[in-house]
Amino acid sequence: MIANNGQHKQLPNELTSTIKELQVLKPLKKAGITKSIGFSCGYLFQVIFCLIFENKNWFRTLET
Protein backbone atom coordinates (compact mmCIF):
# COMPACT_ATOMS: atom_id res chain seq x y z
CA MET A 1 0.00 0.00 0.00
CA ILE A 2 1.11 3.58 -0.42
CA ALA A 3 2.91 4.80 2.67
CA ASN A 4 1.56 7.99 4.19
CA ASN A 5 5.00 9.23 5.23
CA GLY A 6 7.20 11.08 2.76
CA GLN A 7 4.75 11.12 -0.13
CA HIS A 8 7.04 12.99 -2.50
CA LYS A 9 9.95 10.62 -1.86
CA GLN A 10 7.99 7.68 -3.29
CA LEU A 11 7.71 9.08 -6.82
CA PRO A 12 10.64 9.35 -9.25
CA ASN A 13 12.15 12.84 -9.32
CA GLU A 14 11.95 12.93 -13.12
CA LEU A 15 8.21 12.32 -13.07
CA THR A 16 7.54 14.89 -10.36
CA SER A 17 9.53 17.61 -12.12
CA THR A 18 7.93 16.81 -15.49
CA ILE A 19 4.41 16.99 -14.08
CA LYS A 20 5.22 20.36 -12.49
CA GLU A 21 6.77 21.70 -15.69
CA LEU A 22 3.85 20.62 -17.90
CA GLN A 23 1.29 21.77 -15.30
CA VAL A 24 -0.62 18.51 -15.56
CA LEU A 25 -2.38 18.99 -12.22
CA LYS A 26 -3.74 22.43 -13.10
CA PRO A 27 -6.94 21.04 -14.75
CA LEU A 28 -7.66 19.03 -11.60
CA LYS A 29 -7.64 22.21 -9.55
CA LYS A 30 -9.71 24.10 -12.11
CA ALA A 31 -12.30 21.31 -12.12
CA GLY A 32 -12.62 21.62 -8.35
CA ILE A 33 -11.60 18.03 -7.68
CA THR A 34 -10.71 17.84 -3.99
CA LYS A 35 -10.58 15.38 -1.10
CA SER A 36 -11.45 16.02 2.48
CA ILE A 37 -9.02 13.51 4.03
CA GLY A 38 -6.19 11.26 2.91
CA PHE A 39 -3.92 11.72 -0.06
CA SER A 40 -4.45 14.66 -2.38
CA CYS A 41 -6.00 14.07 -5.79
CA GLY A 42 -2.84 15.34 -7.44
CA TYR A 43 -0.69 12.82 -5.61
CA LEU A 44 -3.01 9.92 -6.48
CA PHE A 45 -2.99 11.02 -10.13
CA GLN A 46 0.82 11.03 -10.09
CA VAL A 47 0.97 7.54 -8.58
CA ILE A 48 -1.42 6.11 -11.16
CA PHE A 49 0.42 7.91 -13.98
CA CYS A 50 3.71 6.49 -12.69
CA LEU A 51 2.34 2.92 -12.79
CA ILE A 52 2.05 3.17 -16.57
CA PHE A 53 5.79 3.73 -16.98
CA GLU A 54 6.73 1.08 -14.44
CA ASN A 55 4.60 -1.47 -16.31
CA LYS A 56 2.62 -2.35 -13.16
CA ASN A 57 -1.03 -2.40 -12.32
CA TRP A 58 -2.82 -1.11 -9.23
CA PHE A 59 -3.31 -4.53 -7.63
CA ARG A 60 0.34 -5.52 -8.06
CA THR A 61 1.37 -2.25 -6.41
CA LEU A 62 -0.92 -2.86 -3.44
CA GLU A 63 0.57 -6.34 -2.96
CA THR A 64 4.13 -5.01 -2.59
Secondary structure, DSSP 8 states (H G I E B T S, - for coil): ---SSSGGGSS-HHHHHHHHHHTTTHHHHHTT---SSSS-HHHHHHHHHHHHHTT--HHHHHH-
